[in-house]
Amino acid sequence: SISIQIDERLLKALYKVAPAAKRHRAEFIRQAVREAIRKREREAIREAYRLQPVSAGEADDWANAEEWKR
């Protein structure tokens, strides 16, 4: 459990996007934290590839892939 304090302005904005009757504010905040973590992870992966790009020999070659049938 984490307790945070937010200012009145942010609290009013939170009530607008996560009204208590429709969606619990705590769940809204948990989802926002999850999304922020995923965004940071994707940025880290992008930066790693930027610093060390995959060479043509390492990349998967889909040029001759067979058609997949169900």
PQR file of N, CA, C, O and H, with PARSE charges and radii, in Angstrom:
ATOM      1  N   SER A   1       0.834  -1.177   0.000 -0.4000 1.5000
ATOM      2  CA  SER A   1       0.000   0.000   0.000 -0.0000 2.0000
ATOM      3  C   SER A   1       0.881   1.244   0.000  0.5500 1.7000
ATOM      4  O   SER A   1       1.859   1.340   0.742 -0.5500 1.4000
ATOM      5  N   ILE A   2       0.509   2.182  -0.845 -0.4000 1.5000
ATOM      6  CA  ILE A   2       1.258   3.437  -0.945 -0.0000 2.0000
ATOM      7  C   ILE A   2       0.275   4.571  -0.735  0.5500 1.7000
ATOM      8  O   ILE A   2      -0.809   4.585  -1.317 -0.5500 1.4000
ATOM      9  H   ILE A   2      -0.285   2.104  -1.447  0.4000 1.0000
ATOM     10  N   SER A   3       0.655   5.504   0.084 -0.4000 1.5000
ATOM     11  CA  SER A   3      -0.173   6.681   0.319 -0.0000 2.0000
ATOM     12  C   SER A   3       0.504   7.874  -0.343  0.5500 1.7000
ATOM     13  O   SER A   3       1.687   8.134  -0.122 -0.5500 1.4000
ATOM     14  H   SER A   3       1.536   5.493   0.557  0.4000 1.0000
ATOM     15  N   ILE A   4      -0.262   8.598  -1.161 -0.4000 1.5000
ATOM     16  CA  ILE A   4       0.297   9.779  -1.817 -0.0000 2.0000
ATOM     17  C   ILE A   4      -0.605  10.979  -1.546  0.5500 1.7000
ATOM     18  O   ILE A   4      -1.795  10.833  -1.264 -0.5500 1.4000
ATOM     19  H   ILE A   4      -1.223   8.388  -1.341  0.4000 1.0000
ATOM     20  N   GLN A   5      -0.030  12.126  -1.634 -0.4000 1.5000
ATOM     21  CA  GLN A   5      -0.805  13.349  -1.520 -0.0000 2.0000
ATOM     22  C   GLN A   5      -0.707  14.094  -2.844  0.5500 1.7000
ATOM     23  O   GLN A   5       0.367  14.206  -3.434 -0.5500 1.4000
ATOM     24  H   GLN A   5       0.937  12.244  -1.863  0.4000 1.0000
ATOM     25  N   ILE A   6      -1.845  14.597  -3.294 -0.4000 1.5000
ATOM     26  CA  ILE A   6      -1.856  15.387  -4.516 -0.0000 2.0000
ATOM     27  C   ILE A   6      -2.540  16.708  -4.222  0.5500 1.7000
ATOM     28  O   ILE A   6      -3.376  16.809  -3.323 -0.5500 1.4000
ATOM     29  H   ILE A   6      -2.717  14.506  -2.814  0.4000 1.0000
ATOM     30  N   ASP A   7      -2.172  17.708  -4.990 -0.4000 1.5000
ATOM     31  CA  ASP A   7      -2.751  19.029  -4.741 -0.0000 2.0000
ATOM     32  C   ASP A   7      -4.202  19.096  -5.235  0.5500 1.7000
ATOM     33  O   ASP A   7      -4.663  18.220  -5.967 -0.5500 1.4000
ATOM     34  H   ASP A   7      -1.494  17.626  -5.720  0.4000 1.0000
ATOM     35  N   GLU A   8      -4.886  20.117  -4.835 -0.4000 1.5000
ATOM     36  CA  GLU A   8      -6.310  20.264  -5.136 -0.0000 2.0000
ATOM     37  C   GLU A   8      -6.582  20.303  -6.637  0.5500 1.7000
ATOM     38  O   GLU A   8      -7.560  19.723  -7.108 -0.5500 1.4000
ATOM     39  H   GLU A   8      -4.512  20.828  -4.240  0.4000 1.0000
ATOM     40  N   ARG A   9      -5.736  20.973  -7.376 -0.4000 1.5000
ATOM     41  CA  ARG A   9      -5.905  21.082  -8.829 -0.0000 2.0000
ATOM     42  C   ARG A   9      -5.838  19.705  -9.492  0.5500 1.7000
ATOM     43  O   ARG A   9      -6.671  19.371 -10.335 -0.5500 1.4000
ATOM     44  H   ARG A   9      -4.941  21.445  -6.994  0.4000 1.0000
ATOM     45  N   LEU A  10      -4.842  18.915  -9.103 -0.4000 1.5000
ATOM     46  CA  LEU A  10      -4.702  17.574  -9.668 -0.0000 2.0000
ATOM     47  C   LEU A  10      -5.857  16.683  -9.231  0.5500 1.7000
ATOM     48  O   LEU A  10      -6.337  15.866 -10.016 -0.5500 1.4000
ATOM     49  H   LEU A  10      -4.166  19.186  -8.418  0.4000 1.0000
ATOM     50  N   LEU A  11      -6.305  16.828  -7.998 -0.4000 1.5000
ATOM     51  CA  LEU A  11      -7.428  16.041  -7.510 -0.0000 2.0000
ATOM     52  C   LEU A  11      -8.698  16.336  -8.312  0.5500 1.7000
ATOM     53  O   LEU A  11      -9.438  15.417  -8.661 -0.5500 1.4000
ATOM     54  H   LEU A  11      -5.915  17.492  -7.359  0.4000 1.0000
ATOM     55  N   LYS A  12      -8.947  17.601  -8.601 -0.4000 1.5000
ATOM     56  CA  LYS A  12     -10.119  17.960  -9.405 -0.0000 2.0000
ATOM     57  C   LYS A  12     -10.033  17.362 -10.803  0.5500 1.7000
ATOM     58  O   LYS A  12     -11.032  16.884 -11.339 -0.5500 1.4000
ATOM     59  H   LYS A  12      -8.346  18.348  -8.317  0.4000 1.0000
ATOM     60  N   ALA A  13      -8.839  17.387 -11.394 -0.4000 1.5000
ATOM     61  CA  ALA A  13      -8.638  16.792 -12.718 -0.0000 2.0000
ATOM     62  C   ALA A  13      -8.851  15.281 -12.652  0.5500 1.7000
ATOM     63  O   ALA A  13      -9.427  14.696 -13.570 -0.5500 1.4000
ATOM     64  H   ALA A  13      -8.027  17.776 -10.958  0.4000 1.0000
ATOM     65  N   LEU A  14      -8.394  14.651 -11.583 -0.4000 1.5000
ATOM     66  CA  LEU A  14      -8.584  13.214 -11.415 -0.0000 2.0000
ATOM     67  C   LEU A  14     -10.067  12.871 -11.321  0.5500 1.7000
ATOM     68  O   LEU A  14     -10.511  11.890 -11.918 -0.5500 1.4000
ATOM     69  H   LEU A  14      -7.926  15.126 -10.838  0.4000 1.0000
ATOM     70  N   TYR A  15     -10.832  13.658 -10.587 -0.4000 1.5000
ATOM     71  CA  TYR A  15     -12.277  13.422 -10.481 -0.0000 2.0000
ATOM     72  C   TYR A  15     -12.959  13.489 -11.847  0.5500 1.7000
ATOM     73  O   TYR A  15     -13.947  12.795 -12.086 -0.5500 1.4000
ATOM     74  H   TYR A  15     -10.471  14.455 -10.102  0.4000 1.0000
ATOM     75  N   LYS A  16     -12.429  14.324 -12.739 -0.4000 1.5000
ATOM     76  CA  LYS A  16     -13.032  14.449 -14.071 -0.0000 2.0000
ATOM     77  C   LYS A  16     -12.789  13.216 -14.930  0.5500 1.7000
ATOM     78  O   LYS A  16     -13.666  12.812 -15.694 -0.5500 1.4000
ATOM     79  H   LYS A  16     -11.627  14.888 -12.545  0.4000 1.0000
ATOM     80  N   VAL A  17     -11.610  12.616 -14.815 -0.4000 1.5000
ATOM     81  CA  VAL A  17     -11.294  11.466 -15.662 -0.0000 2.0000
ATOM     82  C   VAL A  17     -11.587  10.132 -14.990  0.5500 1.7000
ATOM     83  O   VAL A  17     -11.688   9.106 -15.663 -0.5500 1.4000
ATOM     84  H   VAL A  17     -10.898  12.944 -14.194  0.4000 1.0000
ATOM     85  N   ALA A  18     -11.724  10.138 -13.680 -0.4000 1.5000
ATOM     86  CA  ALA A  18     -11.994   8.898 -12.950 -0.0000 2.0000
ATOM     87  C   ALA A  18     -13.010   9.155 -11.848  0.5500 1.7000
ATOM     88  O   ALA A  18     -12.681   9.069 -10.665 -0.5500 1.4000
ATOM     89  H   ALA A  18     -11.642  10.971 -13.133  0.4000 1.0000
ATOM     90  N   PRO A  19     -14.242   9.472 -12.230 -0.5600 1.5000
ATOM     91  CA  PRO A  19     -15.242   9.716 -11.198  0.2800 2.0000
ATOM     92  C   PRO A  19     -15.479   8.463 -10.366  0.5500 1.7000
ATOM     93  O   PRO A  19     -15.434   7.348 -10.885 -0.5500 1.4000
ATOM     94  N   ALA A  20     -15.726   8.645  -9.101 -0.4000 1.5000
ATOM     95  CA  ALA A  20     -15.882   7.519  -8.178 -0.0000 2.0000
ATOM     96  C   ALA A  20     -17.034   6.602  -8.591  0.5500 1.7000
ATOM     97  O   ALA A  20     -16.957   5.392  -8.381 -0.5500 1.4000
ATOM     98  H   ALA A  20     -15.763   9.551  -8.679  0.4000 1.0000
ATOM     99  N   ALA A  21     -18.090   7.151  -9.167 -0.4000 1.5000
ATOM    100  CA  ALA A  21     -19.256   6.334  -9.531 -0.0000 2.0000
ATOM    101  C   ALA A  21     -18.964   5.406 -10.704  0.5500 1.7000
ATOM    102  O   ALA A  21     -19.570   4.338 -10.797 -0.5500 1.4000
ATOM    103  H   ALA A  21     -18.153   8.134  -9.337  0.4000 1.0000
ATOM    104  N   LYS A  22     -18.056   5.779 -11.600 -0.4000 1.5000
ATOM    105  CA  LYS A  22     -17.797   4.965 -12.790 -0.0000 2.0000
ATOM    106  C   LYS A  22     -16.569   4.077 -12.632  0.5500 1.7000
ATOM    107  O   LYS A  22     -16.584   2.919 -13.049 -0.5500 1.4000
ATOM    108  H   LYS A  22     -17.564   6.647 -11.525  0.4000 1.0000
ATOM    109  N   ARG A  23     -15.552   4.587 -12.059 -0.4000 1.5000
ATOM    110  CA  ARG A  23     -14.296   3.847 -11.974 -0.0000 2.0000
ATOM    111  C   ARG A  23     -13.575   4.287 -10.715  0.5500 1.7000
ATOM    112  O   ARG A  23     -13.399   5.482 -10.478 -0.5500 1.4000
ATOM    113  H   ARG A  23     -15.540   5.528 -11.720  0.4000 1.0000
ATOM    114  N   HIS A  24     -13.168   3.350  -9.931 -0.4000 1.5000
ATOM    115  CA  HIS A  24     -12.479   3.704  -8.702 -0.0000 2.0000
ATOM    116  C   HIS A  24     -11.172   4.421  -9.014  0.5500 1.7000
ATOM    117  O   HIS A  24     -10.409   4.013  -9.890 -0.5500 1.4000
ATOM    118  H   HIS A  24     -13.311   2.379 -10.124  0.4000 1.0000
ATOM    119  N   ARG A  25     -10.941   5.478  -8.290 -0.4000 1.5000
ATOM    120  CA  ARG A  25      -9.736   6.269  -8.528 -0.0000 2.0000
ATOM    121  C   ARG A  25      -8.472   5.448  -8.314  0.5500 1.7000
ATOM    122  O   ARG A  25      -7.498   5.604  -9.052 -0.5500 1.4000
ATOM    123  H   ARG A  25     -11.561   5.809  -7.578  0.4000 1.0000
ATOM    124  N   ALA A  26      -8.478   4.578  -7.314 -0.4000 1.5000
ATOM    125  CA  ALA A  26      -7.286   3.769  -7.049 -0.0000 2.0000
ATOM    126  C   ALA A  26      -6.956   2.886  -8.256  0.5500 1.7000
ATOM    127  O   ALA A  26      -5.788   2.755  -8.623 -0.5500 1.4000
ATOM    128  H   ALA A  26      -9.269   4.451  -6.715  0.4000 1.0000
ATOM    129  N   GLU A  27      -7.970   2.285  -8.870 -0.4000 1.5000
ATOM    130  CA  GLU A  27      -7.730   1.444 -10.052 -0.0000 2.0000
ATOM    131  C   GLU A  27      -7.227   2.300 -11.211  0.5500 1.7000
ATOM    132  O   GLU A  27      -6.349   1.874 -11.961 -0.5500 1.4000
ATOM    133  H   GLU A  27      -8.918   2.392  -8.572  0.4000 1.0000
ATOM    134  N   PHE A  28      -7.769   3.484 -11.360 -0.4000 1.5000
ATOM    135  CA  PHE A  28      -7.308   4.395 -12.402 -0.0000 2.0000
ATOM    136  C   PHE A  28      -5.818   4.700 -12.209  0.5500 1.7000
ATOM    137  O   PHE A  28      -5.044   4.684 -13.166 -0.5500 1.4000
ATOM    138  H   PHE A  28      -8.482   3.831 -10.751  0.4000 1.0000
ATOM    139  N   ILE A  29      -5.433   4.973 -10.981 -0.4000 1.5000
ATOM    140  CA  ILE A  29      -4.033   5.298 -10.683 -0.0000 2.0000
ATOM    141  C   ILE A  29      -3.147   4.080 -10.917  0.5500 1.7000
ATOM    142  O   ILE A  29      -2.055   4.215 -11.470 -0.5500 1.4000
ATOM    143  H   ILE A  29      -6.062   4.986 -10.203  0.4000 1.0000
ATOM    144  N   ARG A  30      -3.598   2.885 -10.505 -0.4000 1.5000
ATOM    145  CA  ARG A  30      -2.814   1.671 -10.770 -0.0000 2.0000
ATOM    146  C   ARG A  30      -2.591   1.488 -12.270  0.5500 1.7000
ATOM    147  O   ARG A  30      -1.481   1.177 -12.703 -0.5500 1.4000
ATOM    148  H   ARG A  30      -4.485   2.776 -10.056  0.4000 1.0000
ATOM    149  N   GLN A  31      -3.642   1.680 -13.056 -0.4000 1.5000
ATOM    150  CA  GLN A  31      -3.521   1.531 -14.509 -0.0000 2.0000
ATOM    151  C   GLN A  31      -2.561   2.571 -15.079  0.5500 1.7000
ATOM    152  O   GLN A  31      -1.766   2.256 -15.965 -0.5500 1.4000
ATOM    153  H   GLN A  31      -4.544   1.933 -12.705  0.4000 1.0000
ATOM    154  N   ALA A  32      -2.623   3.792 -14.586 -0.4000 1.5000
ATOM    155  CA  ALA A  32      -1.714   4.839 -15.067 -0.0000 2.0000
ATOM    156  C   ALA A  32      -0.262   4.485 -14.753  0.5500 1.7000
ATOM    157  O   ALA A  32       0.626   4.729 -15.570 -0.5500 1.4000
ATOM    158  H   ALA A  32      -3.269   4.047 -13.866  0.4000 1.0000
ATOM    159  N   VAL A  33      -0.017   3.915 -13.580 -0.4000 1.5000
ATOM    160  CA  VAL A  33       1.343   3.498 -13.220 -0.0000 2.0000
ATOM    161  C   VAL A  33       1.796   2.366 -14.133  0.5500 1.7000
ATOM    162  O   VAL A  33       2.933   2.376 -14.605 -0.5500 1.4000
ATOM    163  H   VAL A  33      -0.738   3.717 -12.916  0.4000 1.0000
ATOM    164  N   ARG A  34       0.928   1.391 -14.388 -0.4000 1.5000
ATOM    165  CA  ARG A  34       1.276   0.292 -15.301 -0.0000 2.0000
ATOM    166  C   ARG A  34       1.647   0.829 -16.683  0.5500 1.7000
ATOM    167  O   ARG A  34       2.649   0.421 -17.270 -0.5500 1.4000
ATOM    168  H   ARG A  34       0.005   1.384 -14.004  0.4000 1.0000
ATOM    169  N   GLU A  35       0.837   1.737 -17.186 -0.4000 1.5000
ATOM    170  CA  GLU A  35       1.108   2.316 -18.513 -0.0000 2.0000
ATOM    171  C   GLU A  35       2.416   3.088 -18.527  0.5500 1.7000
ATOM    172  O   GLU A  35       3.161   3.018 -19.504 -0.5500 1.4000
ATOM    173  H   GLU A  35       0.023   2.069 -16.709  0.4000 1.0000
ATOM    174  N   ALA A  36       2.706   3.818 -17.466 -0.4000 1.5000
ATOM    175  CA  ALA A  36       3.961   4.566 -17.392 -0.0000 2.0000
ATOM    176  C   ALA A  36       5.156   3.614 -17.383  0.5500 1.7000
ATOM    177  O   ALA A  36       6.174   3.883 -18.021 -0.5500 1.4000
ATOM    178  H   ALA A  36       2.100   3.875 -16.672  0.4000 1.0000
ATOM    179  N   ILE A  37       5.030   2.503 -16.661 -0.4000 1.5000
ATOM    180  CA  ILE A  37       6.114   1.512 -16.619 -0.0000 2.0000
ATOM    181  C   ILE A  37       6.317   0.891 -17.990  0.5500 1.7000
ATOM    182  O   ILE A  37       7.451   0.777 -18.455 -0.5500 1.4000
ATOM    183  H   ILE A  37       4.203   2.284 -16.143  0.4000 1.0000
ATOM    184  N   ARG A  38       5.224   0.484 -18.651 -0.4000 1.5000
ATOM    185  CA  ARG A  38       5.348  -0.095 -19.998 -0.0000 2.0000
ATOM    186  C   ARG A  38       5.979   0.898 -20.968  0.5500 1.7000
ATOM    187  O   ARG A  38       6.822   0.525 -21.784 -0.5500 1.4000
ATOM    188  H   ARG A  38       4.303   0.576 -18.274  0.4000 1.0000
ATOM    189  N   LYS A  39       5.571   2.153 -20.877 -0.4000 1.5000
ATOM    190  CA  LYS A  39       6.137   3.185 -21.764 -0.0000 2.0000
ATOM    191  C   LYS A  39       7.637   3.310 -21.533  0.5500 1.7000
ATOM    192  O   LYS A  39       8.406   3.380 -22.491 -0.5500 1.4000
ATOM    193  H   LYS A  39       4.886   2.455 -20.215  0.4000 1.0000
ATOM    194  N   ARG A  40       8.056   3.338 -20.280 -0.4000 1.5000
ATOM    195  CA  ARG A  40       9.481   3.447 -19.963 -0.0000 2.0000
ATOM    196  C   ARG A  40      10.245   2.227 -20.470  0.5500 1.7000
ATOM    197  O   ARG A  40      11.361   2.364 -20.971 -0.5500 1.4000
ATOM    198  H   ARG A  40       7.431   3.280 -19.502  0.4000 1.0000
ATOM    199  N   GLU A  41       9.658   1.035 -20.345 -0.4000 1.5000
ATOM    200  CA  GLU A  41      10.313  -0.182 -20.846 -0.0000 2.0000
ATOM    201  C   GLU A  41      10.458  -0.148 -22.359  0.5500 1.7000
ATOM    202  O   GLU A  41      11.507  -0.516 -22.887 -0.5500 1.4000
ATOM    203  H   GLU A  41       8.751   0.924 -19.938  0.4000 1.0000
ATOM    204  N   ARG A  42       9.408   0.293 -23.070 -0.4000 1.5000
ATOM    205  CA  ARG A  42       9.500   0.391 -24.538 -0.0000 2.0000
ATOM    206  C   ARG A  42      10.564   1.403 -24.945  0.5500 1.7000
ATOM    207  O   ARG A  42      11.309   1.172 -25.897 -0.5500 1.4000
ATOM    208  H   ARG A  42       8.556   0.592 -22.641  0.4000 1.0000
ATOM    209  N   GLU A  43      10.638   2.520 -24.231 -0.4000 1.5000
ATOM    210  CA  GLU A  43      11.659   3.523 -24.540 -0.0000 2.0000
ATOM    211  C   GLU A  43      13.056   2.957 -24.321  0.5500 1.7000
ATOM    212  O   GLU A  43      13.965   3.229 -25.105 -0.5500 1.4000
ATOM    213  H   GLU A  43      10.033   2.708 -23.458  0.4000 1.0000
ATOM    214  N   ALA A  44      13.235   2.171 -23.260 -0.4000 1.5000
ATOM    215  CA  ALA A  44      14.539   1.570 -22.988 -0.0000 2.0000
ATOM    216  C   ALA A  44      14.916   0.585 -24.092  0.5500 1.7000
ATOM    217  O   ALA A  44      16.075   0.528 -24.503 -0.5500 1.4000
ATOM    218  H   ALA A  44      12.497   1.950 -22.623  0.4000 1.0000
ATOM    219  N   ILE A  45      13.953  -0.184 -24.569 -0.4000 1.5000
ATOM    220  CA  ILE A  45      14.222  -1.130 -25.658 -0.0000 2.0000
ATOM    221  C   ILE A  45      14.584  -0.374 -26.929  0.5500 1.7000
ATOM    222  O   ILE A  45      15.541  -0.730 -27.616 -0.5500 1.4000
ATOM    223  H   ILE A  45      13.012  -0.139 -24.235  0.4000 1.0000
ATOM    224  N   ARG A  46      13.813   0.678 -27.246 -0.4000 1.5000
ATOM    225  CA  ARG A  46      14.123   1.481 -28.439 -0.0000 2.0000
ATOM    226  C   ARG A  46      15.529   2.067 -28.356  0.5500 1.7000
ATOM    227  O   ARG A  46      16.271   2.063 -29.338 -0.5500 1.4000
ATOM    228  H   ARG A  46      13.035   0.968 -26.688  0.4000 1.0000
ATOM    229  N   GLU A  47      15.888   2.572 -27.173 -0.4000 1.5000
ATOM    230  CA  GLU A  47      17.205   3.173 -26.996 -0.0000 2.0000
ATOM    231  C   GLU A  47      18.297   2.111 -27.138  0.5500 1.7000
ATOM    232  O   GLU A  47      19.349   2.383 -27.716 -0.5500 1.4000
ATOM    233  H   GLU A  47      15.284   2.575 -26.375  0.4000 1.0000
ATOM    234  N   ALA A  48      18.059   0.916 -26.621 -0.4000 1.5000
ATOM    235  CA  ALA A  48      19.051  -0.154 -26.754 -0.0000 2.0000
ATOM    236  C   ALA A  48      19.267  -0.518 -28.225  0.5500 1.7000
ATOM    237  O   ALA A  48      20.402  -0.716 -28.660 -0.5500 1.4000
ATOM    238  H   ALA A  48      17.204   0.696 -26.151  0.4000 1.0000
ATOM    239  N   TYR A  49      18.178  -0.603 -28.984 -0.4000 1.5000
ATOM    240  CA  TYR A  49      18.314  -0.889 -30.418 -0.0000 2.0000
ATOM    241  C   TYR A  49      18.972   0.270 -31.158  0.5500 1.7000
ATOM    242  O   TYR A  49      19.712   0.054 -32.118 -0.5500 1.4000
ATOM    243  H   TYR A  49      17.256  -0.441 -28.630  0.4000 1.0000
ATOM    244  N   ARG A  50      18.709   1.493 -30.719 -0.4000 1.5000
ATOM    245  CA  ARG A  50      19.357   2.634 -31.356 -0.0000 2.0000
ATOM    246  C   ARG A  50      20.864   2.584 -31.119  0.5500 1.7000
ATOM    247  O   ARG A  50      21.651   2.860 -32.025 -0.5500 1.4000
ATOM    248  H   ARG A  50      18.109   1.669 -29.939  0.4000 1.0000
ATOM    249  N   LEU A  51      21.257   2.231 -29.903 -0.4000 1.5000
ATOM    250  CA  LEU A  51      22.679   2.170 -29.578 -0.0000 2.0000
ATOM    251  C   LEU A  51      23.377   0.970 -30.211  0.5500 1.7000
ATOM    252  O   LEU A  51      24.559   1.035 -30.549 -0.5500 1.4000
ATOM    253  H   LEU A  51      20.618   2.006 -29.168  0.4000 1.0000
ATOM    254  N   GLN A  52      22.637  -0.121 -30.367 -0.4000 1.5000
ATOM    255  CA  GLN A  52      23.216  -1.319 -30.974 -0.0000 2.0000
ATOM    256  C   GLN A  52      22.183  -1.933 -31.907  0.5500 1.7000
ATOM    257  O   GLN A  52      21.491  -2.881 -31.535 -0.5500 1.4000
ATOM    258  H   GLN A  52      21.677  -0.173 -30.092  0.4000 1.0000
ATOM    259  N   PRO A  53      22.079  -1.393 -33.124 -0.5600 1.5000
ATOM    260  CA  PRO A  53      21.074  -1.895 -34.065  0.2800 2.0000
ATOM    261  C   PRO A  53      21.346  -3.340 -34.478  0.5500 1.7000
ATOM    262  O   PRO A  53      22.478  -3.823 -34.448 -0.5500 1.4000
ATOM    263  N   VAL A  54      20.275  -3.997 -34.858 -0.4000 1.5000
ATOM    264  CA  VAL A  54      20.382  -5.365 -35.354 -0.0000 2.0000
ATOM    265  C   VAL A  54      20.965  -5.307 -36.757  0.5500 1.7000
ATOM    266  O   VAL A  54      20.521  -4.522 -37.594 -0.5500 1.4000
ATOM    267  H   VAL A  54      19.355  -3.604 -34.882  0.4000 1.0000
ATOM    268  N   SER A  55      21.964  -6.147 -37.005 -0.4000 1.5000
ATOM    269  CA  SER A  55      22.557  -6.175 -38.343 -0.0000 2.0000
ATOM    270  C   SER A  55      21.660  -6.977 -39.275  0.5500 1.7000
ATOM    271  O   SER A  55      20.795  -7.730 -38.828 -0.5500 1.4000
ATOM    272  H   SER A  55      22.325  -6.785 -36.325  0.4000 1.0000
ATOM    273  N   ALA A  56      21.873  -6.810 -40.559 -0.4000 1.5000
ATOM    274  CA  ALA A  56      21.051  -7.508 -41.548 -0.0000 2.0000
ATOM    275  C   ALA A  56      21.158  -9.019 -41.376  0.5500 1.7000
ATOM    276  O   ALA A  56      20.174  -9.728 -41.584 -0.5500 1.4000
ATOM    277  H   ALA A  56      22.576  -6.199 -40.923  0.4000 1.0000
ATOM    278  N   GLY A  57      22.320  -9.522 -41.003 -0.4000 1.5000
ATOM    279  CA  GLY A  57      22.507 -10.952 -40.811 -0.0000 2.0000
ATOM    280  C   GLY A  57      21.776 -11.489 -39.588  0.5500 1.7000
ATOM    281  O   GLY A  57      21.437 -12.672 -39.537 -0.5500 1.4000
ATOM    282  H   GLY A  57      23.119  -8.946 -40.834  0.4000 1.0000
ATOM    283  N   GLU A  58      21.534 -10.633 -38.609 -0.4000 1.5000
ATOM    284  CA  GLU A  58      20.850 -11.066 -37.390 -0.0000 2.0000
ATOM    285  C   GLU A  58      19.333 -11.014 -37.520  0.5500 1.7000
ATOM    286  O   GLU A  58      18.620 -11.718 -36.805 -0.5500 1.4000
ATOM    287  H   GLU A  58      21.810  -9.673 -38.651  0.4000 1.0000
ATOM    288  N   ALA A  59      18.846 -10.188 -38.424 -0.4000 1.5000
ATOM    289  CA  ALA A  59      17.399 -10.000 -38.561 -0.0000 2.0000
ATOM    290  C   ALA A  59      16.756 -11.235 -39.181  0.5500 1.7000
ATOM    291  O   ALA A  59      17.373 -11.937 -39.982 -0.5500 1.4000
ATOM    292  H   ALA A  59      19.425  -9.616 -39.005  0.4000 1.0000
ATOM    293  N   ASP A  60      15.526 -11.485 -38.804 -0.4000 1.5000
ATOM    294  CA  ASP A  60      14.775 -12.590 -39.413 -0.0000 2.0000
ATOM    295  C   ASP A  60      14.522 -12.270 -40.875  0.5500 1.7000
ATOM    296  O   ASP A  60      14.180 -11.139 -41.218 -0.5500 1.4000
ATOM    297  H   ASP A  60      15.025 -10.914 -38.153  0.4000 1.0000
ATOM    298  N   ASP A  61      14.689 -13.260 -41.730 -0.4000 1.5000
ATOM    299  CA  ASP A  61      14.430 -13.074 -43.156 -0.0000 2.0000
ATOM    300  C   ASP A  61      13.054 -13.645 -43.476  0.5500 1.7000
ATOM    301  O   ASP A  61      12.866 -14.861 -43.498 -0.5500 1.4000
ATOM    302  H   ASP A  61      14.967 -14.179 -41.451  0.4000 1.0000
ATOM    303  N   TRP A  62      12.112 -12.773 -43.719 -0.4000 1.5000
ATOM    304  CA  TRP A  62      10.749 -13.186 -44.038 -0.0000 2.0000
ATOM    305  C   TRP A  62      10.487 -13.148 -45.542  0.5500 1.7000
ATOM    306  O   TRP A  62       9.357 -13.366 -45.979 -0.5500 1.4000
ATOM    307  H   TRP A  62      12.265 -11.785 -43.702  0.4000 1.0000
ATOM    308  N   ALA A  63      11.506 -12.876 -46.321 -0.4000 1.5000
ATOM    309  CA  ALA A  63      11.319 -12.742 -47.754 -0.0000 2.0000
ATOM    310  C   ALA A  63      10.820 -14.026 -48.394  0.5500 1.7000
ATOM    311  O   ALA A  63      10.057 -13.984 -49.360 -0.5500 1.4000
ATOM    312  H   ALA A  63      12.424 -12.699 -45.966  0.4000 1.0000
ATOM    313  N   ASN A  64      11.246 -15.174 -47.863 -0.4000 1.5000
ATOM    314  CA  ASN A  64      10.866 -16.456 -48.462 -0.0000 2.0000
ATOM    315  C   ASN A  64       9.925 -17.252 -47.554  0.5500 1.7000
ATOM    316  O   ASN A  64       9.853 -18.478 -47.644 -0.5500 1.4000
ATOM    317  H   ASN A  64      11.866 -15.208 -47.079  0.4000 1.0000
ATOM    318  N   ALA A  65       9.231 -16.566 -46.710 -0.4000 1.5000
ATOM    319  CA  ALA A  65       8.311 -17.255 -45.789 -0.0000 2.0000
ATOM    320  C   ALA A  65       7.157 -17.895 -46.545  0.5500 1.7000
ATOM    321  O   ALA A  65       6.621 -17.315 -47.489 -0.5500 1.4000
ATOM    322  H   ALA A  65       9.289 -15.571 -46.637  0.4000 1.0000
ATOM    323  N   GLU A  66       6.782 -19.089 -46.125 -0.4000 1.5000
ATOM    324  CA  GLU A  66       5.653 -19.760 -46.762 -0.0000 2.0000
ATOM    325  C   GLU A  66       4.359 -19.182 -46.224  0.5500 1.7000
ATOM    326  O   GLU A  66       4.308 -18.649 -45.115 -0.5500 1.4000
ATOM    327  H   GLU A  66       7.218 -19.560 -45.358  0.4000 1.0000
ATOM    328  N   GLU A  67       3.322 -19.298 -47.023 -0.4000 1.5000
ATOM    329  CA  GLU A  67       2.014 -18.815 -46.588 -0.0000 2.0000
ATOM    330  C   GLU A  67       1.479 -19.732 -45.496  0.5500 1.7000
ATOM    331  O   GLU A  67       1.501 -20.954 -45.638 -0.5500 1.4000
ATOM    332  H   GLU A  67       3.363 -19.731 -47.923  0.4000 1.0000
ATOM    333  N   TRP A  68       1.014 -19.156 -44.439 -0.4000 1.5000
ATOM    334  CA  TRP A  68       0.464 -19.942 -43.337 -0.0000 2.0000
ATOM    335  C   TRP A  68      -1.000 -20.188 -43.597  0.5500 1.7000
ATOM    336  O   TRP A  68      -1.759 -19.253 -43.855 -0.5500 1.4000
ATOM    337  H   TRP A  68       0.997 -18.162 -44.324  0.4000 1.0000
ATOM    338  N   LYS A  69      -1.400 -21.438 -43.530 -0.4000 1.5000
ATOM    339  CA  LYS A  69      -2.795 -21.799 -43.764 -0.0000 2.0000
ATOM    340  C   LYS A  69      -3.355 -22.407 -42.505  0.5500 1.7000
ATOM    341  O   LYS A  69      -2.657 -23.114 -41.778 -0.5500 1.4000
ATOM    342  H   LYS A  69      -0.784 -22.198 -43.320  0.4000 1.0000
ATOM    343  N   ARG A  70      -4.627 -22.126 -42.247 -0.4000 1.5000
ATOM    344  CA  ARG A  70      -5.288 -22.699 -41.066 -0.0000 2.0000
ATOM    345  C   ARG A  70      -5.756 -24.083 -41.312  0.5500 1.7000
ATOM    346  O   ARG A  70      -6.333 -24.708 -40.422 -0.5500 1.4000
ATOM    347  H   ARG A  70      -5.193 -21.552 -42.838  0.4000 1.0000
TER
END
